[in-house]
Amino acid sequence: MQNNTKEGFWKFYYKNSTLSEQGHFKTNKKEKYWYFYSPNGIPLKEGHYANGEKMGWWLFYSNNGSINHKCQLLHNVKNGYCLTYENEKLTSAEKYKNGKKIKEWFSFLKFKKENKISDLK
């Protein structure tokens, strides 16, 4: 820490000494890729920050550590696609604009037909 400003790579820990989160700061704001963990060490979520705001794809994990869903975020709100998984298989997809759901699919074939897969990058 320089002049009470967080800079560079940081790690934070729970009282039980397990890692709670890790990532980069730039001028006291979260930046780049961050990882968050439960008190027992299981991943909770991970994703990109830009100037302290969640941006791009974020992954969210279930209690067993497998991916539960992933969403595209812009300025901390859903903006783009959210994909939900069960037992590592895609079960539904949703499309958001400025945090509001505008479409939902329960069939991957219909989803593929109506969307460009390149939008998921």
RAQUITA-V263465 format. One record per pair of residues at least 12 apart in sequence whose C-alpha atoms are under 10 Angstrom apart, sorted by the first residue. I is the first residue (numbers start at 0). J is the second residue. D is the distance in Angstrom with one decimal. If there is no record, write none. Layout:
# RAQUITA-V263465
I/J/D
I/J/D
This chain:
# RAQUITA-V263465
0/26/9.8
0/27/9.3
1/26/9.5
3/26/9.5
3/27/8.6
4/24/8.9
4/25/8.4
4/26/5.8
4/27/5.4
4/28/9.1
5/23/8.7
5/24/5.8
5/25/6.7
5/26/6.0
5/27/4.6
5/28/7.6
5/29/9.1
6/23/7.1
6/24/4.8
6/25/4.9
6/26/5.9
6/27/6.5
6/28/8.4
6/29/9.2
6/30/9.6
7/22/8.1
7/23/5.1
7/24/5.2
7/25/6.4
7/26/9.0
7/27/9.5
7/29/9.5
7/30/9.0
8/21/7.4
8/22/5.5
8/23/4.2
8/24/6.4
8/25/9.1
8/29/9.8
8/30/9.4
8/31/9.8
8/33/9.8
9/21/5.7
9/22/5.6
9/23/6.0
9/24/7.3
9/29/9.8
9/33/9.8
10/22/6.7
10/23/8.8
10/33/9.9
10/34/9.6
11/35/9.4
12/36/9.5
12/38/8.7
13/36/9.6
13/37/8.9
13/38/6.4
13/39/9.5
13/40/10.0
14/38/8.7
15/38/7.5
15/39/9.0
16/38/8.7
16/39/9.9
17/36/8.6
17/37/8.5
17/38/6.2
17/39/7.0
17/40/6.4
18/34/9.6
18/35/8.2
18/36/6.6
18/37/8.1
18/38/7.5
18/39/8.8
18/40/6.8
18/41/9.7
19/34/8.2
19/35/5.7
19/36/4.8
19/37/6.4
19/38/6.7
19/39/9.2
19/40/7.7
19/41/9.5
19/42/9.1
19/43/9.4
20/33/7.1
20/34/5.4
20/35/4.3
20/36/6.0
20/37/8.9
20/42/9.4
20/43/9.5
20/44/9.5
20/45/9.2
21/33/5.7
21/34/5.4
21/35/6.7
21/36/9.0
21/45/9.6
22/34/6.6
22/35/9.0
22/45/9.8
22/46/9.8
22/47/9.4
22/48/9.3
23/48/8.9
24/48/9.4
24/49/9.8
24/50/8.9
24/51/8.4
25/49/9.4
25/50/7.7
25/51/8.6
26/50/8.8
26/51/9.5
27/50/9.2
27/51/8.3
28/48/8.6
28/49/8.3
28/50/5.8
28/51/4.5
28/52/8.3
29/47/8.8
29/48/5.9
29/49/7.0
29/50/6.4
29/51/4.5
29/52/7.4
29/53/8.8
30/47/7.1
30/48/4.6
30/49/5.0
30/50/5.9
30/51/6.1
30/52/8.1
30/53/9.0
30/54/9.9
31/46/8.1
31/47/5.2
31/48/5.1
31/49/6.3
31/50/8.8
31/51/9.2
31/53/9.5
31/54/9.4
32/45/7.3
32/46/5.4
32/47/4.4
32/48/6.3
32/49/9.0
32/53/9.7
32/54/9.8
32/57/9.7
33/45/5.5
33/46/5.5
33/47/6.2
33/48/7.3
33/53/9.7
33/57/9.7
34/46/6.9
34/47/9.2
34/58/9.6
35/59/9.6
36/60/9.6
36/64/9.8
37/62/9.0
37/64/10.0
40/64/9.4
41/60/8.5
41/61/8.9
41/62/7.3
41/63/7.3
41/64/5.7
41/65/9.4
42/58/9.7
42/59/8.2
42/60/6.3
42/61/8.3
42/62/8.4
42/63/8.8
42/64/5.8
42/65/8.5
42/66/9.2
43/58/8.4
43/59/5.9
43/60/5.1
43/61/7.2
43/62/7.9
43/63/9.8
43/64/7.5
43/65/9.5
43/66/9.1
43/67/9.7
44/57/7.0
44/58/5.4
44/59/4.4
44/60/5.9
44/61/9.2
44/64/9.7
44/66/8.8
44/67/9.7
44/68/9.6
44/69/9.1
45/57/5.7
45/58/5.3
45/59/6.8
45/60/8.8
45/69/9.5
46/58/6.4
46/59/9.0
46/69/9.5
46/70/9.6
46/71/9.6
46/72/9.4
47/72/9.1
48/72/9.8
48/73/9.7
48/74/9.0
48/75/9.0
49/73/9.6
49/74/8.5
50/74/9.4
51/74/8.9
51/75/9.2
52/72/9.2
52/73/7.8
52/74/5.3
52/75/5.6
52/76/9.3
53/71/9.2
53/72/6.2
53/73/6.4
53/74/5.7
53/75/4.6
53/76/7.7
53/77/9.6
54/70/9.8
54/71/7.2
54/72/4.9
54/73/4.7
54/74/6.0
54/75/6.6
54/76/8.4
54/77/9.2
54/78/9.3
55/70/7.9
55/71/5.0
55/72/5.1
55/73/6.4
55/74/9.1
55/75/9.5
55/77/9.4
55/78/8.9
55/79/9.1
55/120/9.3
56/69/6.7
56/70/5.5
56/71/4.4
56/72/6.3
56/73/9.1
56/77/9.6
56/78/9.9
56/79/9.3
56/80/9.0
56/81/9.0
56/119/8.9
56/120/8.5
57/69/5.4
57/70/5.3
57/71/6.3
57/72/7.1
57/77/9.8
57/81/9.3
58/70/6.7
58/71/9.1
58/81/9.7
58/82/9.6
59/83/9.5
60/84/9.8
61/84/9.7
61/85/9.4
65/84/9.0
65/85/8.8
65/86/7.8
65/87/7.2
66/82/10.0
66/83/8.4
66/84/6.8
66/85/8.2
66/86/8.6
66/87/6.9
66/88/9.6
67/82/8.6
67/83/6.0
67/84/5.1
67/85/6.6
67/86/8.5
67/87/7.9
67/88/9.6
67/89/9.4
68/81/6.8
68/82/5.4
68/83/4.2
68/84/5.7
68/85/8.7
68/87/9.7
68/89/8.8
68/90/9.7
68/91/9.4
68/92/9.4
69/81/5.5
69/82/5.4
69/83/6.7
69/84/8.5
69/92/9.7
70/82/6.4
70/83/8.8
70/92/9.6
70/93/9.0
70/94/9.2
70/95/9.3
70/119/9.6
71/94/9.2
71/95/8.7
71/119/8.6
71/120/9.6
72/95/9.3
72/96/9.7
72/97/9.0
72/98/8.6
73/96/9.5
73/97/7.9
73/98/9.0
74/97/9.1
74/98/10.0
75/97/9.7
75/98/9.0
76/95/9.0
76/96/8.9
76/97/6.5
76/98/5.2
76/99/9.0
77/94/8.6
77/95/5.9
77/96/6.9
77/97/6.3
77/98/4.6
77/99/7.5
77/100/8.6
78/94/7.5
78/95/4.9
78/96/4.7
78/97/5.3
78/98/5.9
78/99/8.0
78/100/8.9
79/93/8.2
79/94/5.4
79/95/5.0
79/96/6.2
79/97/8.5
79/98/8.9
79/99/9.9
79/100/9.3
79/101/9.7
79/118/8.5
79/119/8.6
80/92/6.9
80/93/5.6
80/94/4.5
80/95/6.2
80/96/8.9
80/100/9.4
80/102/9.4
80/103/9.5
80/118/8.5
80/119/7.3
81/93/5.1
81/94/6.3
81/95/7.7
81/100/9.6
81/103/9.3
81/119/9.5
82/94/8.9
82/103/9.8
82/104/9.6
82/119/9.6
83/105/9.7
89/105/8.9
89/106/9.0
89/107/7.6
90/104/8.7
90/105/6.2
90/106/7.6
90/107/7.9
91/103/7.3
91/104/5.6
91/105/4.5
91/106/6.9
91/107/7.5
91/110/8.9
92/104/5.1
92/105/6.6
92/106/8.3
92/107/8.0
92/110/7.4
93/105/8.9
93/110/9.2
